[in-house]
Structures are given as structure tokens and as C-alpha cells.
Amino acid sequence: MRIHARRHSCLRRSWLLPALISILGGACTGSSAKVPDQAGYLVLGDPVADSVLAPGDTFQEVSHALAPTPIVERPSRIADSLQYPVNCSRVFVRPPHYLVLAEPFCGREPDYGAGSDDAFHSPELRLLNADGRVIDARGLTLVSLRVLCPAKRRADGSVYPRKPIRLDECQRRTYDIPLAELPDGIVVPTGVILSSAVTAGMLDQCSRAVPQRANAEWTPTSEQIAELEHDLSAYMEREGAGRLLVPLEKYRRQYGGYVDGSDSLIYVNAFLPHPMFEANADWHRQPIMACDGGEAFWAVSYDPARRRFVGLAFNGHA
């Protein structure tokens, strides 16, 4: 079981290592990259050794056509050395530095079937000077990013939708964002209401089904949570019978409001207490996400207007 307090991130299948499962892959097709209508950006979450860069620094995306010649040439060399398509690379700038993100594919899902080697391909970052020389930025990997927007692109440069489709199409990655950047959750008897649950990644779970769309987010009231909890006991006795490891009241809960079309729903993120959560109180501010863990982690959505639950899902097993 792999667990952590989600700070804009996803975990790989090992303890507290990033799981970039939404971007691992093989090759992509397409001969040329279209200049995106709206450039993306990325935000660093970690310091970068041997550079003046610091957590929170933002890089703005620039098209290959508008980048300086030395920078344009470098993505091609990086892509060739990695055997990645050059049109799956993106260039970002924060003067005087450039950052090249080379992805193994764009516009298709990775293949995890028998015999596939897609899982052994991962995106690569290179920090460059303005003259195109690579800076030896030790430790610079995708886990160094706090946010990457948009999440990824098709071969023609357009945004490749994530699943679930939510809000700004940004990919949250790291778990080292200062807690002060997120407000405390609203404490209720069974857990906390998180006002930025979707933005912070509550719907980006690792090993269970999640809602497929979040057009917006909202903050449930304590009264709505009390009504939800009143209805939850009977629902879990009926739908989750025999699957809970401990009585329902032993599970902690995080609640986040999201909008799916015309429906305003509440996502219940349930988990068993863990010493790590107690030590740093992350769970009071940031969504908890675990890869695997089975019935120690589960979730369900509640429609307060209709007083009904949908989408009960438990984590998988390693």
C-alpha cells in the first residue's frame, strides 16, 4: 500500500514516489506541432540544484516557432537521444533559463498490456541556458513540478483531455507545497470540508474509479454534510456490506463539492487513520490519495438535492 497527503500530486507504485501514470507512454504520431492557441505554464515545487530557481517560480510556454534558434535545436537533439517524437516536446521560458519537456507520446493513452514497454518510458526535463547549453540541474525531474498546464497535448498541439475532465486541465504533481498555501478545512464531526478539493486533486485518485467530470467546484455546508452522514450509514450497510475493515465511524472523511453538468455533488474521500496524517495534519488541508490499499480507502458521491449516493468505489490491491 502506498499513501500520502495529496499536495497537487499523483504517486507512482512505490512508497511516496510520484506516480505519473497519466503521462507514461510510448510514441505518438503526427508530423508537425501546431502553435497552441493558449500557451501553458508550469510551476516549480522543488528547488533546483546549481541554479537560481526556487519553489514557486513559473515558466511560461513558448512555441518552437517563437523560441531562439539554439533552443529550437535542443528539443530535437533531446528527442532523438530519447527516441521520442520531437513534436511531443514543449518549451518553457523563465529568463534567462529555458526548460524543455520531452514526452514519450502525445495524443494517445499508454499501453499497459502484456508485452508492452510503455511503462518504462517517462517524460524528461532539461534545463537550458539561453544559448541552448544544458545546465546540470541535479534532481530536476517531473516531481520537481508543482503544476503543469495544460496537462498534455495531442500531436497537433491541442489539449489532450484528462480523465476526469476537471476545471483547468492542469496536472498537479508534487507533495511538497507549503501547507500555508492552502486554507484549513472546515472541521465537521467526521472529518473536514476542503474548499479547493478538486483543484487540489481529490478526483485524481490512483487505483479506483472516480467521477469523470468536474466543471467547477463549490464548498458544501456543515448542514449538508450532516445530512449526508445521516444517509450514509444505511447506504453503506446496503452497498458496502462486508467490505469495510472497521465500523464506518472509524473512517475519516474529506468532503469536496464538484459540479457535473447541472448537478452539484459532494465527493466523500474516506480513509483509515495513519500516523503520517496525524504527524503533519496534512489531511486537514489537502486531499489524501493512495495507490492500492484496498478497503482502507474508498469514496462515494452524494447528490444533496436528491439525497442519493452514486459511484461507490474502493481502492484496488497491489
N, C-alpha and C positions, 0 to 999 in steps of 0.2 A: 504494500500500500504506500502511496506517495501523497502527501498532503502539504498544503501551505495556505497561508492567508494570502488571497489573491490581491496583488498590487499591480493591476494592469498587466496580467501575465497569464501564461499557459505553461504547464510543466511537461517536461519530457518524461519518459518512463524510467526515471531513477530519482532517488530522494533529492528534492529541492533543486533539480536541474530543469532548465526551461524545456517545455515541450512545444516545439514549433511545428506541431502536426498539421497545422493548416497551410504550411508553406513548403513542406518537404515534397520533392518530386523528381521527375526525370527531365525530359526535354520538351520543348514547345515548338510549335510551328509558326510560320509567318516570316515574311522576308524583310519587312521594314516596320519600324515603330512609329506610330502616329504621335505627333506632339499632343500631349494631353490638353483637354480644354481647361482643366483646372489642376494646376500643379499640386503635388503633395508636399509633405514635410515630415520630418522625423525629429524626435526629441531624445536626447541622451539621458539615460538613467544612471550610468556609472561614470566615474572619471576615466579619462584615457591617459595611460602612461606616456611619458615623453611628449606631452602636448599641453597647450594652454586650455584645452577643452575641459568643461566642468559639467556636472549633472545639471540638467535643465536647459542646456544650450540647444537651440533649434537650428536645424539645417533646412533650407528651402530647396525644393526640387527645381532643377533646370533641365530643359530638353537637351538632347545630344546636339541638336542643330544650333543651339544658342551657347553651348559651352565652348571654352577656349580650345584650340586645336590640340594642345598636349593632353588635355583632359579627355577629349573625344577619343583619342587614340588609345588611352589606357583601358577603358572598358573592353575594347576589342581584344587586347592582349590578355586581360584577366579572364574573359570569357573563353578565349582559345585555350588557355592553360588549364581551365577547369572543365573544358568541353561542355560549356553552357552556351545557349544561344545568346548572341550579343544583344538582340532586341529584347531580351528578358532582363537587361541591366538598367538601373536607374542611377542618375547622378544628382547629388545634393550639394549645396554650397553654403558655407559659413565662412566668409573671408577671414583669413587667406586660405582656408582649407576646403577641399572637396572630398566628398565621400561617395564611393561607388558601391552600390548594392547589386551584386550579381546573383540572380536567382536561377535555379536549375530548370525551371519551367515557368510559363505564364499562359494562362488561359485554359488549363485543364487540371483536373484533380490528380494527385499522385496515385500510383498503382501499388497497393499493398498485397496483391495476390501472390500465390505461390510462385516462387522463382523470380519475383520482381526485385530489382536492386534499387528501387526508388528511395527506400528508406535510408539508403546510405548517401544520398545526395542532399545537401543542405545549402541554403544561401550563404554567401560570403561577403564580408565588408572589407573595403580597402580605403585607408585614409591617404589623401594625396596633397602635396604642395601644389601651388598654382602652376608650376612648371610640369606637373604630371608625375613627379617622383613619388614613390610610395614611402610613407612615413612608417617607421617601425613602431606602430601603436600597439604595444603589448596588451593582450586581454581584450582587444576590440572584437566583439562578436555580436550576434543578434541579441544576446542577453544584455548587451550594453544599452540597448534602445529602450526607452520608456514607451514611446508611441511611434508608430509608423502609419502614415496616412497617405493615400488610401491603402487598404490592406494589401492589395496586389492588383496587377493589371493583366489584361489579355495581350495577345501578341500585337494587336493594333493600337495598344496604348490605353484603351478604355478600361474602366474599373471592372475588376472581376469580382462579382458579388460574393460576400461571405455567407456562411450559414452558421448561425442565424443572420439574417439581414437586419442590421441594427444601426440606427442613428447615423453616425458619421463615417462608417466603413473604415474605422481606424483599428489597427492591431495593437493591443496593449501587451507588453512583454515582461517587463522586469518586476521584481518583487522588492525593490529597494527604494521605492519612493518614500520620502519623509512622511510620516503619519500626519504631520501638521498640515499637509496639503489637502487632506480630506476631513470633513467635519465628523464629529462623533455621531453615531447613530442614535435614533430616538429609542430609549430603553423601554421595553414592554416586559411583562412577566416572563415570557417565553424566549426572549431574545432581543433583537434590535431591528429597527426600520432604517434602511440605508437610503438616503435621499438621492444618491448618484449610483445606484446599484447597477444599472445597465451600462452606463458609461464606464464604470469601474470594472466591468467584465463578469457580472454574475451569471450571464447567459452563455458565457464561453466555457462551458464545462468540458472535462476531458474524456470521460468514459460513460456518459449517459445521454439519452435523448434530451433535447432542450427545445424551447419554443423557437419556431423558425423565423419569427419576425418581431421586431421591436421598433415601431415607427417613432416612438417617443417614450419618455419615462415620466413618472409622477411619484409623489410621496404619499403612501397610504397613511390614514389617520390611526391613532391608537384605538378608536372605536371600531374601525373596520377590521383591525387585527383581532380585537376581542371577539367580534362576530365570526371571523374566520376560524379562530381557535375553538369556538363553541361548536362549529360544524365539523371540524377536522377529526375529532375523536371517532365519531360514528363512521365517517368516511374511511378512515384508516382501518377500523375494525372490519369493514366490509371489503375494501380493495387491497389493503396491505396485510391481511391476516396471515400470521405466521412468518412474516418476513422481518419484522422489527427485532433487533437484537436485544433491546431493553424496552421497558414501557415507554410509551410515546412522550410522556412528560420529561424523560431523561435526555431527549434530543434537544439541542439548542437550535434556534431558528434565526435566520436572517430573512427580512422581507424587503422586496423591491417592487415598485409599481412600473408596469410597462404597458404600452398601447399596441394592440394588434388590430389594425383596421379601425373599426368603430368600437372595439371592446377595450375597456380599461381593466387590466388584470393585475393580480398580485402574485409574484413568484415567491414561493416558500423554499428557501435553501436550508435543509436540515442536516445536522451532523452531530456526531458524538463529541463530547468534550475531549480536548487533548492538551497536555501540558504546554505545548508550544503556543497554543492560542491564549492560554492563561498568562504565560510569561510576558507577552508583549501587548496583549489586549488588541491585537490586530482585528480580531473578528468583530469588534465594536465599530470599526470604521470601514473595513474592506471585505469584499466577498471572499468566502472560503471556497477553494476548489481543490479537488483531489482526483488523482488518476487512480482508478480502481478503488479498493476499499470496500466494495460490496455494499451490504446493507447498513454499514455505518454512515453512509451518505445517501440522501435521497432528496427529491424535490417534487413539487406539485404546484400547479397554477390554480388560483381561485378567482372566480368572477363574482365580485361583491354585488353586482346588480341582480344576478340570477341566483346567487348563493349556491354555486355549484363548483366542483373541482374538476380539473381536466389535466391530463398529461402526467400522471404519477410515474416517476422513473427512479430506479435505484442505480447506483454505480455498478460498474462491471467488476469482475475479478481478474487479477493478473494471471 
